[in-house]
Amino acid sequence: MKRLLISVIFMVLTASPLLWAQGPPPPPMNVKEVIALLKSKQRHEESVKIVMARGVDFELTPEIEKQLRKAKADDPFIQMVKESGPSERLARGGAPPIPPEEGRAILAMQNELDPDRKLQLVKEFEEKYPSSQLLTYAYSFAATAYQEKGDAEQVIAYGDKSLKLKSDNLMALLLLASILPQPQMLRGSESEKVKNLGQAETYANEALKLIADLPKKPGETDEELQKRKAQLNTEPHAALGMVHLQRSSMGLEGPDKAELAKAEQEFETAISTGNQPDAQDYYRLGEARSLEGKYDGAIEAFTKAAELGQGTVVKTFAEQRIDEIRKKRPASN
């Protein structure tokens, strides 16, 4: 199965544990958090952006205003806090604020390392908050837990449930785009293979569009935004590479050269786009090049896969492929 990607996604989607983009919205801030922010070394304009992004879970009362001013809040900041409260946001037609307990529950899923415990947290969340706007993200976390357990069918089931609640859930799109073209998902009929590959391609392209439109986070520079987008783009490009690689083998007269060329291009893009190339992307690139008859290029890719896959089965398989190519390839390409 493809690398465990949700932990990577979250590190790239979030600039801090409290700020999200195309991931679960953060819970609104309470009074103590706002005061702590005012007392921190955060620049004033960045503090304002953070409060505006998250909102607050309280109404501004004279007593709270007194506490904020004691923490050095100025008049504009006080007004901004007032406008970020639950009643003001609803009056402006904004989305209902996220209850703090729901936000904390989602963060607990994010931080939980044990897949079985994560699934239990998802079950508890579903039972307690069946109408929560965060349920789509809970289902995404369930999908990641099943990914860790190697249960691809459940990954797809929960990914689908997540997208039914929020069709532009980037986490779910990346998960499904990555897993649908994997070999274990293409063991059915020819029509089922075609369907799965088509869905994977659709999800990957939709993810690329969403990533392109990601906004900057508070305090994020243009360069940091581009790096974040680039790292996220590795996943859908690798997924598209798998789609084309699998389609290349469905031809009646041997490997489809046009599909192999597309696969090679997508894997090369996935490798060159991010700052942490993946061993499996190099391995699949080696497969595409080998099928194209580009033996030197295939050996180069498999060699890199073996280097990056130290301590994993990728290294073993890559070295086996290198030996196979050296034994059977022509004297010159």
C-alpha positions in Angstrom: 0.0 0.0 0.0 1.1 3.5 -0.7 2.9 5.4 2.1 0.9 6.5 5.0 -0.1 9.8 3.8 -2.5 11.5 6.2 0.2 12.3 8.7 2.1 13.9 5.9 -1.0 15.7 4.7 -1.6 17.2 8.1 1.9 18.4 8.5 1.6 20.2 5.2 -2.0 21.4 5.5 -1.4 22.9 8.9 1.1 25.7 9.7 0.4 25.0 13.4 -1.8 22.6 15.4 -4.4 25.4 15.6 -4.7 26.5 12.0 -6.1 24.4 9.1 -6.7 24.7 5.4 -8.8 22.1 3.6 -8.7 20.2 6.9 -11.0 20.3 9.9 -11.7 23.9 10.9 -10.1 24.7 14.2 -12.3 25.1 17.3 -13.1 28.8 18.3 -10.8 30.3 20.9 -11.7 30.7 24.5 -10.9 33.7 26.7 -7.7 32.1 28.1 -6.4 31.4 24.6 -7.0 34.9 23.4 -5.3 36.4 26.5 -2.3 34.0 26.0 -2.1 35.0 22.4 -2.0 38.7 23.4 0.7 38.0 25.9 2.8 35.9 23.4 5.5 37.3 21.2 3.2 36.9 18.2 3.0 40.1 16.1 -0.2 42.1 16.6 -1.4 41.7 13.0 -0.8 37.9 13.1 -2.7 37.7 16.4 -5.6 39.5 14.7 -5.5 37.0 11.8 -5.5 34.0 14.1 -8.5 35.2 16.0 -10.4 36.1 12.8 -9.7 32.7 11.4 -10.8 30.7 14.4 -13.4 33.0 16.0 -14.1 33.0 19.7 -16.6 30.9 21.7 -17.7 33.7 24.0 -19.6 36.9 23.8 -17.7 40.0 24.8 -18.8 41.2 28.2 -17.5 44.2 30.2 -15.6 41.8 32.5 -14.0 39.9 29.5 -13.2 43.2 27.9 -11.4 44.3 31.0 -9.3 41.2 31.0 -8.4 41.7 27.4 -7.4 45.3 27.8 -5.2 44.3 30.8 -3.4 41.9 28.3 -2.8 45.0 26.1 -5.7 44.6 23.7 -6.4 47.9 21.8 -9.8 49.2 20.6 -9.6 47.6 17.1 -8.7 44.3 18.7 -11.6 44.5 21.1 -14.0 45.3 18.2 -12.6 42.4 16.2 -13.1 40.0 19.2 -16.7 41.2 19.5 -17.4 40.6 15.8 -15.8 37.1 16.1 -18.3 36.0 18.8 -21.0 33.4 18.1 -24.0 35.8 17.9 -22.2 38.3 15.6 -20.9 35.6 13.2 -24.4 34.1 12.9 -26.0 37.5 12.4 -23.6 38.0 9.4 -24.7 34.7 7.9 -21.6 32.9 8.9 -21.3 29.2 9.6 -22.2 28.1 13.1 -19.2 28.1 15.4 -17.6 24.7 16.0 -18.2 23.6 19.6 -14.9 23.4 21.4 -15.5 19.9 22.5 -15.9 18.7 18.9 -12.7 20.5 17.9 -10.9 18.9 20.8 -12.2 15.4 19.8 -11.0 15.9 16.2 -7.6 17.0 17.4 -7.4 13.9 19.6 -8.0 11.7 16.5 -5.2 13.5 14.7 -2.8 12.9 17.6 -3.7 9.3 18.3 -1.1 6.9 17.0 -2.9 3.6 17.7 -5.2 2.8 14.8 -7.7 0.8 17.0 -7.9 3.6 19.5 -8.4 6.1 16.7 -11.3 4.0 15.3 -12.8 4.0 18.8 -12.5 7.8 19.0 -14.2 8.0 15.6 -17.1 5.7 16.7 -17.6 7.7 19.9 -17.6 11.0 17.9 -20.1 9.6 15.4 -22.4 8.5 18.2 -22.1 11.7 20.2 -22.2 14.2 17.3 -24.1 12.6 14.4 -24.8 16.0 12.8 -21.4 17.6 13.3 -19.9 19.5 10.5 -16.6 17.8 11.5 -18.0 14.3 10.9 -16.5 14.3 7.4 -13.0 14.6 9.0 -13.7 12.0 11.6 -14.4 9.6 8.7 -11.2 10.6 7.1 -9.3 9.7 10.2 -11.1 6.3 10.3 -9.9 5.8 6.7 -6.3 6.5 7.8 -6.6 4.1 10.7 -7.8 1.3 8.3 -4.9 2.2 6.0 -2.5 1.6 8.9 -4.2 -1.8 9.5 -3.9 -2.7 5.8 -7.7 -2.9 5.2 -8.1 -1.2 1.8 -11.8 -1.9 1.5 -12.5 0.0 4.7 -10.3 2.8 3.6 -12.5 3.3 0.5 -15.7 2.8 2.5 -14.8 5.6 5.0 -13.3 7.8 2.3 -16.6 7.6 0.4 -18.5 8.4 3.6 -16.3 11.4 4.1 -16.8 12.7 0.6 -20.6 12.3 0.8 -20.6 14.8 3.6 -18.0 17.2 2.0 -17.2 16.6 -1.6 -14.1 18.9 -1.5 -12.6 17.2 1.6 -8.9 17.2 0.4 -7.9 14.6 2.9 -10.4 12.1 1.6 -9.7 12.9 -2.0 -6.0 12.3 -1.6 -6.6 9.0 0.2 -9.0 7.6 -2.4 -6.9 8.8 -5.3 -3.9 7.1 -3.8 -5.5 3.7 -3.0 -7.9 3.1 -5.8 -5.2 2.4 -8.5 -3.2 0.1 -6.3 -2.9 -3.5 -7.5 -5.0 -5.0 -4.7 -7.9 -2.8 -5.8 -7.8 -4.0 -9.4 -8.5 -7.7 -9.0 -12.2 -7.6 -10.2 -13.7 -7.6 -13.6 -12.4 -5.4 -16.4 -15.3 -3.0 -15.9 -14.5 -2.7 -12.2 -10.9 -1.9 -13.0 -11.9 0.8 -15.5 -14.3 2.3 -12.9 -11.7 2.4 -10.1 -9.1 3.9 -12.3 -11.5 6.5 -13.6 -12.6 7.4 -10.1 -8.9 7.7 -9.0 -8.1 10.0 -11.9 -11.1 12.2 -11.1 -10.2 12.4 -7.4 -6.6 13.2 -8.2 -7.5 16.0 -10.6 -10.0 17.5 -8.2 -7.3 17.4 -5.5 -4.9 19.3 -7.8 -7.5 22.0 -8.3 -8.1 22.4 -4.6 -4.4 22.5 -3.8 -3.9 25.2 -6.5 -6.6 27.4 -4.8 -5.3 26.9 -1.2 -5.1 30.3 0.6 -2.3 31.5 2.6 -2.4 30.9 6.3 -1.9 33.7 8.8 1.8 34.6 8.8 2.6 32.4 5.8 4.8 33.9 3.1 4.3 33.4 -0.6 7.4 31.1 -0.7 6.1 29.0 2.2 2.7 28.7 0.5 4.2 27.4 -2.7 6.3 24.9 -0.8 3.3 23.6 1.0 1.3 23.3 -2.3 4.3 21.6 -3.9 4.5 18.9 -1.2 0.8 18.3 -1.4 0.9 17.9 -5.2 3.2 14.9 -4.9 0.3 12.7 -3.8 -2.2 13.3 -6.7 0.6 13.2 -9.3 1.8 9.8 -7.9 -1.8 8.6 -8.0 -2.1 9.7 -11.6 1.1 7.9 -12.4 -0.4 4.7 -11.0 -3.6 5.2 -13.0 -1.7 5.4 -16.2 0.7 2.6 -15.3 -2.3 0.3 -14.6 -4.0 1.3 -17.8 -0.9 0.5 -19.8 -1.3 -3.1 -18.9 -4.9 -3.4 -20.0 -4.1 -3.2 -23.7 -4.7 -6.3 -25.9 -1.4 -6.1 -27.7 1.1 -5.5 -25.0 1.9 -2.5 -22.9 0.3 0.7 -24.1 3.2 3.0 -24.8 1.2 6.2 -24.6 -0.1 5.3 -21.1 3.5 4.4 -20.0 4.7 7.8 -21.2 2.0 9.5 -19.1 2.9 7.3 -16.1 6.6 8.2 -16.4 5.8 11.9 -16.6 3.5 11.8 -13.6 5.9 9.9 -11.4 8.7 12.2 -12.4 6.5 15.2 -11.4 5.7 13.6 -8.1 9.4 13.0 -7.4 10.6 16.5 -8.5 7.7 18.5 -6.9 8.1 17.7 -3.2 11.0 18.0 -0.9 10.8 14.4 0.3 10.8 12.0 -2.7 9.1 8.7 -1.9 10.8 5.3 -2.5 7.6 3.8 -3.9 7.3 6.6 -6.5 10.9 5.8 -7.7 10.0 2.1 -7.8 6.9 2.7 -9.9 8.9 5.1 -12.2 11.4 2.2 -12.6 8.5 -0.1 -13.6 7.2 2.4 -16.2 10.7 2.9 -17.7 11.4 -0.8 -17.8 8.2 -1.5 -19.7 9.2 1.2 -22.1 12.5 -0.4 -22.7 14.4 2.4 -21.0 16.6 0.0 -19.1 19.3 2.4 -17.9 16.6 4.8 -16.7 14.8 2.0 -15.0 18.0 0.9 -13.2 18.6 4.5 -12.1 15.0 4.7 -10.7 15.2 1.3 -8.9 18.6 2.2 -7.5 17.1 5.4 -6.0 14.1 3.4 -4.7 16.4 1.0 -2.9 18.4 3.8 -1.4 15.3 5.5 0.0 13.6 2.3 0.9 16.3 1.1 3.4 14.8 -1.3 5.9 11.7 -1.9 3.8 10.5 -4.4 1.2 10.9 -1.7 -1.4 14.6 -2.1 -1.2 14.4 -5.9 -1.7 12.0 -5.6 -4.6 14.0 -2.8 -6.2 17.3 -4.8 -6.1 15.5 -7.8 -7.5 14.3 -5.7 -10.5 17.7 -4.3 -11.1 19.2 -7.9 -11.2 16.4 -9.0 -13.6 17.0 -6.0 -16.0 20.8 -6.6 -16.1 20.3 -10.2 -17.0 17.8 -9.8 -19.7 18.4 -6.4 -21.3 20.2 -6.0 -24.6 23.8 -5.2 -24.7 22.8 -1.6 -25.5 19.6 0.4 -25.4 
